[in-house]
Amino acid sequence: MLTALFSTVACSSTPAPTPTAAPSSTPTVAPTTAHTDSDLLPIAPVFSVSTIDGENIRLEDLLGVTPIYLMFVPTTTDDLDISQMRLIQSQISEFDELGAKVVVVVSDQPTKVIEMRDDLVLDFPLIADPLNVVASDWQVFDLNDDGKSNPASFVFDAHGSLIARLIANEPGNRPTVSEVLSVLEESLKVDTA
């Protein structure tokens, strides 16, 4: 069930709050909240970094232009991380059909991320974050006091609003690719209604 793993945030023209997380035994999901103009927080920590292929990704250039699935992956070697990458690649055409951009931040060395990309034949942007700079900015690093980033998913609609997120303290607490696609499809239906 979608709400059990992946909480959606009400679609609105109001920017979403900065992602936050707190350690717990269950996934931390984004609450639906209303903000006034005086208490608006930045939509998300933006970044401008190079992918392992040398493409510069500027999140602020993508937000509000295209739907985005931003995912944080702790390793290049864990079976769950590898499986998740394979599943995204197997359904990348569905993201493309929705006009959605998939960006994955991997907390590992660039050479290991390149090896994973080549082994799995991935063709979406991968960002190596070995020092967990981006993961720290997004507050998905060291939540369990173990010096590692946690698996995390953030979905933004075409207007740049955060519409769903999941920051998991348990490695298996991840949304399925179908759940992410469903959230993106629903956001596009709202736009056309």
N, C-alpha and C positions, 0 to 999 in steps of 0.2 A: 504494500500500500504506500502510495506516494507520501502521505503526510507522516507516516511512521519513520521514514528515513530522511526526508527532504522537505523542509518547511518552505512554503512559498510566502513571499511578502506581497502584500496588496500592490497592484499596479497603480501608479499615480505619477503625476508630473513632478512630485516632490522628490528631491534626491534622497537616497537611502543613507542610513547611518554608516559610519566607518565600521568595517567588520571587527567584531570582538569575540573573544573566546575565554572561557573559564574552565579549568580542569574539572572533570566529573567523569562518572562511569558511563554516561550516555552521551550521544552526540549533542553538540551545542548548535542550535538552529536559530535563525534570525527571527525575532519577534516582529509581528506587524505593529508598527507604531505610527503615530501621527506627529508631525513636527510643525512648529510655527516658524515664521521667518527668522525669529530671533534665536532659535535653538538648533538651526540646521547645522549639521556636521558635513564635512567633505564626503562626497559620494563614495570614495574609496581611495586608499593610498595609491597614487599613480606611480608609474615607473617608466623609464626609458632604458631598455637593455637590449643587448644583442642576443639573438638566438644562437644555437650551436652552428647554424648555417650562415651567420653573419648578417641576417636580416635584423634591422633595428625595429623593435616593437615599442611603440609609445602608447601606453594604455589610454592616455587622455585623448589621443587621436582616434581611437576606436570607440570609446564610450559615446553613446548618443548617435552613432553612425550605423552600427551593426549589432545584432545580438552577439553576446560573448559568453563562452563557457571557459572560465578560468579555473584551472585545476592545479592543486599542489600535490606532488607525489614525493614521498620520503626517500625512495631508493630506485636504483636501476636493476636491483637483483631480487627483490621480494616477489614471490609468486603473485600476490594480490596486485601489486603495482604493475607487473608485466601483463597480467590478465586484463586489467583495466585499460592499459594502452592498446592491447590487441582489440578489445571490444570497441573502443572509440574508433580505431582505424577501420574496423569492419563496417562501421556505420557512418564514416566520415561523409559519404555522399548525402546522407540525410541532413547533416549539419549544413552542407553546401546548399542543398535545396531550400533550406530555411534562411539562407544568407547569413548564417551564424559562423563566427570565427572561434576556433578552438585554440587555446593557448595553454601549454602545460609548463609549470615550473617544477623542476626536479632538483632536489637537494643532494646533488652528487657532482663529482668532477666532470668537466666537459668531455673528456675522453670516454668516460663511462656512459655518458648520455649519448654520445655519438655512436658508441657500440650498440646500445639499446636501440637507437633509431635504425641503424643498419640491420641488426638482427630481426627486428620486427617490421621492417619496411614501413616506417611511420612517415606520413607526409603532412603533418601539421606542426606548427612552431613549437619547439622545445627550448626552454631556457634552463641552462645549468646554473644552479644557485648553491655552490658548495659551501659558501660562508653563511648561508641562510639570511642574506640581507633582505631579499624580497619576502621571504617567509616571515621574518621578524616584523617587517613593516605591516604585513597583513595579519599579524598576531596569530600565526599558526605554528610558531616555532617554540619548542621547549615547554609545551603545556603540561607535560608529565614529568618535568624536571629530569629529562633523560638526554638533553642536548640534541634532540631530533625534531624535525618538523612532523606535523600530523597530516594525514590525508585530509584534503579540504576541497570543496567545490563551491564556486560562486557563479551564479548565472545572472547576466544583465540583459535587459530587453533592449530593443533598438533605440530607446530613448535614453539609455544610460542608467536606468533605475535597477537597483539590485532587486531581483524578483525571487531568488531562492539561494540558500546557502546551507552548507553542512560542514562543520569542522568536527572531525571525528577523533575521539580519544582512543577508540578501539580500531585497529587496522581494518577490520571488516565492515565497519559502519560507513559505507559509501553508497551514494545513489547509483542506480543502474543507468546505463546510457539511455535506455528507453524512458526512464523518469526525467532525465535532463531534457531529452527531445520533447517530451510531453509538456514540460514547463515552457519551453521555447515556443512550441506550437500554440499553447494557450495565450501566451503574451501577444503573439501575432494576430490571433483571432480577436482579442480585445482591441487591438489597433484598427482592425477593419470594421468593427461593429459600430 
